């Protein structure tokens, strides 16, 4: 911390949308705050002919405060405006697109291709922890 400058924290969230994709996968996550509970839904895309359909893979409802803690532990507020350009010489990789509405209307957005903001992996690990283990994410 620098001489009294307070680090911005997430106090609440309305919605979070997160998408990851690569050569052989495309996964969407929607996190919605419903009356103090975080409803986390993981989707995959089912393709048939010219139609793409989101299909729910996993869904869990947990305490929103626990999810807010994950967001703050990962410094998600600092991700706003992040654009991770694909590294030169890297032939494959994972792309991501993240957007959130927090603190009563503040918009956060970040995206990248095989180039991620600080604590991105901690965030994805925590997100999967909630999806796999429910309430506490661990």
ROSE-4610 file (N, C-alpha, C; in Angstrom, 1 decimal, always signed):
// ROSE-4610
residu = [X/X/X/X/X/X/X/X/X/X/X/X/X/X/X/X/X/X/X/X/X/X/X/X/X/X/X/X/X/X/X/X/X/X/X/X/X/X/X/X/X/X/X/X/X/X/X/X/X/X/X/X/X/X/X/X/X/X/X/X/X/X/X/X/X/X/X/X/X/X/X/X/X/X/X/X/X/X/X/X/X/X/X/X/X/X/X/X/X/X/X/X/X/X/X/X/X/X/X/X/X/X/X/X/X/X/X/X/X/X/X/X/X/X/X/X/X/X/X/X/X/X/X/X/X/X/X/X/X/X/X/X/X/X/X/X/X/X/X/X/X/X/X/X/X/X/X/X/X/X/X/X/X/X/X/X/X/X/X/X/X/X/X/X/X/X/X/X/X/X/X/X/X/X/X/X/X/X/X/X/X/X/X/X/X/X/X/X/X/X/X/X/X/X/X/X/X/X/X/X/X/X/X/X/X/X/X/X/X/X/X/X/X/X/X/X/X/X/X/X/X/X/X/X/X/X/X/X/X/X/X/X/X/X/X/X/X/X/X/X/X/X/X/X/X/X/X/X/X/X/X/X/X/X/X/X/X/X/X/X/X/X/X/X/X/X/X/X/X/X/X/X/X/X/X/X/X/X/X/X/X/X/X/X/X/X/X/X/X/X/X/X/X/X/X/X/X/X/X/X/X/X/X/X/X/X/X/X/X/X/X/X/X/X/X/X/X/X/X/X/X/X/X/X/X/X/X/X/X/X/X/X/X/X/X/X/X/X/X/X/X/X/X/X/X/X/X/X/X/X/X/X/X/X/X/X/X/X/X/X/X/X/X/X/X/X/X/X/X/X/X/X/X/X/X/X/X/X/X/X/X/X/X/X/X/X/X/X/X/X/X/X/X/X/X/X/X/X/X/X/X/X/X/X/X/X/X/X/X/X/X/X/X/X]
num = [1/1/1/2/2/2/3/3/3/4/4/4/5/5/5/6/6/6/7/7/7/8/8/8/9/9/9/10/10/10/11/11/11/12/12/12/13/13/13/14/14/14/15/15/15/16/16/16/17/17/17/18/18/18/19/19/19/20/20/20/21/21/21/22/22/22/23/23/23/24/24/24/25/25/25/26/26/26/27/27/27/28/28/28/29/29/29/30/30/30/31/31/31/32/32/32/33/33/33/34/34/34/35/35/35/36/36/36/37/37/37/38/38/38/39/39/39/40/40/40/41/41/41/42/42/42/43/43/43/44/44/44/45/45/45/46/46/46/47/47/47/48/48/48/49/49/49/50/50/50/51/51/51/52/52/52/53/53/53/54/54/54/55/55/55/56/56/56/57/57/57/58/58/58/59/59/59/60/60/60/61/61/61/62/62/62/63/63/63/64/64/64/65/65/65/66/66/66/67/67/67/68/68/68/69/69/69/70/70/70/71/71/71/72/72/72/73/73/73/74/74/74/75/75/75/76/76/76/77/77/77/78/78/78/79/79/79/80/80/80/81/81/81/82/82/82/83/83/83/84/84/84/85/85/85/86/86/86/87/87/87/88/88/88/89/89/89/90/90/90/91/91/91/92/92/92/93/93/93/94/94/94/95/95/95/96/96/96/97/97/97/98/98/98/99/99/99/100/100/100/101/101/101/102/102/102/103/103/103/104/104/104/105/105/105/106/106/106/107/107/107/108/108/108/109/109/109/110/110/110/111/111/111/112/112/112/113/113/113/114/114/114/115/115/115/116/116/116/117/117/117/118/118/118/119/119/119/120/120/120/121/121/121/122/122/122/123/123/123/124/124/124/125/125/125/126/126/126/127/127/127/128/128/128/129/129/129/130/130/130/131/131/131/132/132/132/133/133/133/134/134/134/135/135/135/136/136/136/137/137/137/138/138/138]
x = [+0.8/+0.0/+0.9/+0.5/+1.3/+0.7/+1.3/+0.9/-0.5/-1.3/-2.7/-3.7/-3.1/-4.0/-4.6/-5.9/-6.6/-6.8/-6.4/-6.7/-8.2/-8.7/-10.1/-10.5/-11.6/-12.2/-13.6/-13.9/-15.2/-16.1/-17.1/-18.0/-19.2/-19.6/-20.8/-20.7/-21.4/-21.5/-22.9/-23.2/-24.5/-24.4/-23.5/-23.3/-21.9/-21.4/-20.1/-20.2/-19.6/-19.6/-18.1/-17.8/-16.4/-16.5/-15.6/-15.6/-14.1/-13.9/-12.5/-12.7/-11.7/-11.8/-10.4/-10.3/-9.0/-9.4/-8.4/-8.6/-9.8/-9.9/-10.9/-11.9/-12.0/-12.9/-13.5/-14.6/-15.3/-16.2/-15.9/-16.6/-17.1/-18.3/-18.9/-19.2/-19.1/-19.5/-20.3/-21.4/-22.2/-22.3/-22.0/-22.2/-23.2/-24.2/-25.3/-25.5/-25.6/-25.9/-27.4/-28.0/-29.4/-29.6/-30.0/-30.4/-29.2/-28.0/-26.9/-26.3/-26.8/-26.2/-25.6/-24.5/-23.9/-24.3/-25.0/-25.4/-24.4/-23.6/-22.5/-22.9/-22.9/-23.3/-22.2/-21.8/-20.8/-21.5/-21.3/-21.9/-20.8/-21.2/-20.4/-21.3/-20.7/-21.5/-21.7/-22.9/-23.3/-23.6/-22.9/-23.1/-23.7/-24.8/-25.4/-25.8/-25.3/-25.5/-25.1/-26.1/-25.8/-26.2/-26.5/-27.1/-26.1/-25.9/-25.1/-26.0/-25.8/-26.7/-25.8/-26.1/-25.5/-26.1/-25.3/-25.8/-25.1/-25.9/-25.4/-24.6/-23.4/-22.5/-22.6/-22.5/-22.5/-23.2/-23.8/-24.4/-24.3/-24.0/-23.9/-24.4/-25.0/-25.4/-24.6/-23.9/-23.1/-23.2/-22.7/-22.7/-22.0/-22.6/-22.0/-20.7/-20.7/-19.5/-18.3/-18.4/-17.3/-16.7/-17.6/-17.2/-16.6/-17.1/-16.5/-15.1/-14.9/-13.6/-12.6/-13.0/-12.2/-11.9/-12.8/-12.6/-11.6/-11.7/-10.7/-9.3/-9.3/-8.0/-7.2/-8.0/-7.3/-7.1/-7.5/-7.3/-8.1/-9.3/-10.0/-10.3/-10.5/-10.8/-9.7/-8.4/-7.3/-7.2/-8.1/-8.1/-8.7/-9.5/-10.2/-9.3/-9.7/-9.0/-7.8/-7.6/-6.5/-6.8/-5.8/-5.8/-4.5/-4.6/-3.4/-3.2/-2.4/-2.1/-1.4/-1.8/-1.2/+0.3/+1.1/+2.6/+3.1/+4.0/+4.6/+5.3/+5.1/+5.7/+5.0/+3.9/+3.1/+2.0/+1.9/+1.0/-0.4/-0.5/-1.8/-2.0/-3.1/-3.3/-4.8/-5.0/-6.3/-6.6/-7.8/-8.3/-9.4/-9.5/-10.5/-11.1/-12.4/-13.1/-13.9/-13.6/-14.2/-14.9/-16.1/-16.8/-17.7/-17.8/-18.5/-19.1/-20.2/-20.8/-20.7/-20.0/-19.7/-20.0/-20.1/-20.2/-21.3/-22.5/-23.6/-23.5/-22.8/-22.8/-21.4/-20.4/-19.0/-18.8/-18.3/-18.1/-16.6/-16.3/-14.9/-14.9/-13.9/-13.7/-12.2/-12.0/-10.6/-10.7/-9.6/-9.6/-8.1/-7.9/-6.5/-6.5/-5.3/-5.0/-3.7/-3.7/-2.5/-1.6/-2.3/-1.7/-2.7/-2.4/-3.5/-3.1/-4.1/-3.8/-3.3/-2.6/-2.1/-3.2/-2.9/-3.8/-5.0/-4.8/-5.9/-6.0/-4.9/-5.0/-5.6/-5.3/-5.9/-7.4/-7.9/-9.3/-9.9/-9.4/-10.0/-9.9/-8.9/-8.8/-9.9/-10.1/-11.1/-12.5/-12.8/-14.0/-14.4/-13.4/-13.6/-13.8/-13.1/-13.3/-14.7/-15.3/-16.8/-17.6/-17.4/-18.2/-18.1/-16.9/-16.7/-17.0/-16.9/-17.0/-18.0/-18.8/-19.9/-19.6/-20.2/-20.3/-18.9/-17.9/-16.7/-15.6/-15.9/-14.9/-13.7/-13.5/-12.3/-12.6]
y = [-1.2/+0.0/+1.2/+2.2/+3.5/+4.6/+5.0/+6.2/+6.6/+5.7/+6.0/+5.7/+5.3/+5.0/+3.6/+3.6/+2.3/+1.5/+0.3/-0.7/-0.9/-0.8/-0.9/-2.4/-2.5/-3.9/-4.0/-5.3/-5.6/-5.8/-5.1/-5.2/-6.1/-6.0/-6.8/-7.0/-7.9/-8.1/-8.4/-8.1/-8.4/-9.6/-9.5/-10.6/-10.6/-11.8/-12.1/-13.1/-12.7/-13.7/-13.9/-15.2/-15.6/-16.7/-16.6/-17.5/-17.9/-19.2/-19.6/-20.5/-20.4/-21.3/-21.6/-22.7/-23.2/-24.0/-24.7/-25.5/-26.5/-27.1/-28.1/-27.9/-26.7/-26.5/-25.1/-24.9/-23.6/-23.7/-23.0/-23.1/-21.7/-21.6/-20.4/-20.6/-19.5/-19.5/-18.2/-18.3/-17.2/-17.3/-16.2/-16.1/-15.0/-15.2/-14.3/-14.2/-13.0/-12.8/-12.7/-13.7/-13.8/-13.8/-12.6/-12.5/-13.0/-12.6/-13.0/-14.4/-15.0/-16.3/-16.1/-16.8/-16.8/-18.0/-17.9/-19.0/-19.1/-20.2/-20.4/-21.5/-21.2/-22.1/-22.2/-23.5/-23.8/-24.4/-23.9/-24.4/-24.9/-25.8/-26.1/-25.8/-25.7/-25.4/-26.7/-27.0/-28.1/-27.6/-28.1/-27.7/-28.8/-28.4/-29.3/-28.5/-28.9/-28.2/-26.7/-25.8/-24.4/-23.8/-24.7/-24.2/-24.5/-23.4/-23.6/-23.4/-24.3/-24.3/-24.4/-23.6/-23.7/-24.8/-25.7/-26.9/-26.8/-26.8/-26.8/-28.0/-27.8/-29.0/-29.1/-28.0/-27.9/-26.7/-26.8/-25.6/-25.7/-24.7/-24.7/-23.3/-23.3/-22.1/-22.1/-21.0/-20.8/-19.4/-19.2/-17.8/-16.8/-15.7/-14.7/-14.1/-14.0/-13.5/-14.3/-15.6/-16.5/-16.3/-16.0/-15.7/-14.4/-13.4/-12.1/-12.1/-13.0/-13.1/-13.7/-14.6/-15.1/-14.0/-13.2/-12.1/-11.1/-10.8/-9.9/-10.5/-11.8/-12.5/-12.5/-12.5/-12.6/-11.2/-10.2/-8.8/-8.5/-9.1/-9.0/-7.5/-6.7/-5.2/-4.6/-5.1/-4.5/-5.1/-6.1/-6.6/-5.7/-4.7/-3.9/-3.3/-3.5/-3.0/-3.8/-5.0/-5.9/-6.4/-6.3/-6.9/-7.7/-9.0/-9.8/-10.3/-9.6/-9.9/-11.3/-12.1/-13.4/-13.3/-14.0/-13.9/-14.4/-13.7/-14.0/-15.4/-16.2/-17.5/-18.6/-18.3/-19.3/-19.7/-20.9/-21.4/-21.7/-22.1/-22.5/-21.8/-22.0/-21.5/-21.3/-20.7/-20.5/-19.0/-18.7/-17.3/-17.2/-16.0/-15.7/-14.4/-14.3/-13.0/-12.9/-11.9/-11.7/-10.4/-10.4/-9.1/-9.3/-8.2/-8.2/-6.9/-6.9/-5.7/-5.8/-4.9/-5.0/-3.6/-3.7/-2.5/-1.5/-2.1/-1.2/-0.6/-1.2/-0.7/-0.5/-0.8/-0.6/-1.8/-1.5/-2.5/-2.9/-4.2/-4.7/-5.5/-5.4/-6.3/-6.5/-7.8/-8.2/-9.3/-9.4/-10.5/-10.7/-11.8/-12.1/-13.5/-13.7/-14.9/-15.4/-16.5/-17.1/-16.0/-15.0/-13.9/-13.5/-13.6/-13.5/-12.4/-11.8/-10.9/-11.7/-10.9/-11.5/-12.3/-13.4/-14.3/-14.9/-14.9/-15.5/-17.0/-17.7/-19.1/-19.4/-18.5/-18.6/-18.5/-17.5/-17.3/-18.6/-19.1/-20.3/-21.5/-21.7/-22.8/-22.6/-21.4/-21.1/-21.3/-20.9/-21.0/-22.5/-23.3/-24.8/-25.4/-24.9/-25.3/-25.2/-24.0/-23.8/-24.8/-25.0/-25.9/-27.3/-27.7/-29.1/-29.4/-28.4/-28.7/-27.9/-27.1/-26.4/-25.2/-25.0/-23.8/-23.2/-23.9/-23.2/-23.2/-23.9/-23.9/-24.7/-25.4/-26.1/-27.5]
z = [+0.0/+0.0/+0.0/-0.8/-0.9/-0.1/+0.9/+1.7/+1.7/+2.3/+2.5/+1.3/+0.1/-1.0/-0.7/-0.6/-0.3/-1.6/-1.5/-2.6/-2.8/-4.0/-4.2/-4.0/-3.3/-3.0/-3.6/-3.9/-4.3/-3.0/-2.9/-1.7/-2.1/-3.4/-3.8/-5.3/-5.8/-7.3/-7.7/-8.9/-9.5/-10.4/-11.5/-12.4/-12.8/-13.2/-13.7/-14.8/-15.9/-17.1/-17.4/-17.6/-17.9/-18.9/-19.9/-21.0/-21.3/-21.4/-21.9/-23.1/-24.0/-25.2/-25.6/-26.3/-26.9/-28.2/-28.7/-29.9/-29.8/-28.6/-28.5/-27.3/-26.8/-25.7/-25.8/-25.2/-25.1/-23.9/-22.8/-21.6/-21.1/-20.7/-20.2/-18.8/-18.0/-16.6/-16.4/-15.7/-15.3/-13.8/-13.1/-11.6/-11.4/-10.7/-10.5/-9.0/-8.4/-7.0/-6.9/-6.1/-5.9/-4.4/-3.9/-2.4/-1.5/-1.8/-0.9/-1.2/-2.3/-2.7/-4.1/-4.3/-5.6/-6.3/-7.5/-8.3/-9.4/-9.4/-10.3/-11.3/-12.6/-13.6/-14.6/-14.9/-15.9/-17.1/-18.3/-19.6/-20.5/-21.4/-22.6/-23.8/-24.9/-26.1/-26.9/-27.2/-28.0/-29.4/-30.4/-31.8/-32.6/-33.3/-34.3/-35.5/-36.6/-37.9/-37.7/-37.8/-37.7/-36.3/-35.4/-34.1/-33.0/-32.2/-31.0/-29.8/-28.8/-27.6/-26.4/-25.4/-24.1/-23.3/-22.8/-22.0/-20.6/-19.6/-18.2/-17.9/-17.5/-17.0/-15.5/-14.8/-13.4/-12.9/-11.7/-11.1/-9.6/-8.9/-7.5/-6.9/-5.8/-5.1/-3.8/-3.6/-2.4/-1.8/-0.7/-0.1/-0.9/-1.2/-2.0/-1.4/-0.1/+0.6/+0.4/+0.3/+0.0/-1.4/-2.3/-3.7/-3.8/-3.1/-3.1/-2.5/-1.5/-0.9/-2.0/-2.8/-3.9/-4.8/-5.2/-6.1/-5.6/-4.3/-3.7/-3.5/-3.1/-2.9/-4.2/-5.3/-6.7/-7.3/-6.6/-7.1/-8.4/-8.5/-9.8/-10.1/-9.1/-9.4/-10.3/-10.1/-10.8/-12.3/-12.6/-13.9/-14.9/-14.5/-15.4/-16.5/-17.7/-18.9/-19.3/-18.7/-19.1/-20.5/-21.3/-22.6/-22.8/-22.7/-22.9/-24.3/-25.0/-26.4/-26.5/-27.5/-27.7/-27.9/-27.1/-27.2/-28.6/-29.1/-30.4/-30.3/-31.3/-31.4/-30.7/-30.0/-29.3/-30.3/-30.6/-31.7/-31.1/-29.9/-29.4/-28.0/-27.4/-26.1/-25.8/-24.6/-24.1/-24.2/-24.7/-24.7/-23.6/-23.0/-22.0/-22.2/-21.7/-21.7/-20.4/-19.6/-18.3/-18.2/-17.7/-17.4/-16.2/-15.4/-14.2/-13.9/-13.2/-12.6/-11.1/-10.5/-9.0/-8.4/-7.0/-6.2/-6.8/-7.1/-7.5/-8.8/-9.8/-11.1/-11.8/-11.0/-11.6/-12.5/-13.8/-14.8/-14.8/-14.8/-14.9/-16.2/-17.0/-18.1/-18.4/-18.8/-19.1/-20.1/-21.0/-21.9/-22.4/-22.9/-23.4/-24.1/-24.6/-25.4/-24.9/-24.1/-23.5/-22.8/-22.3/-21.6/-20.6/-19.3/-18.2/-17.2/-16.5/-15.4/-14.2/-13.3/-12.1/-11.3/-10.8/-10.0/-10.8/-12.1/-13.0/-12.6/-12.5/-12.2/-10.9/-9.9/-8.6/-8.7/-9.5/-9.7/-10.4/-11.4/-12.1/-11.2/-10.4/-9.4/-8.4/-7.9/-6.9/-7.4/-8.7/-9.3/-9.5/-9.9/-10.0/-8.6/-7.6/-6.3/-5.8/-6.1/-5.8/-6.5/-7.8/-8.6/-8.2/-7.8/-7.4/-6.0/-5.1/-3.7/-3.0/-3.7/-3.1/-2.3/-1.2/-0.3/-0.1/+0.3/+0.7/-0.4/-1.4/-2.6/-2.3/-1.2/-1.0/-0.6]
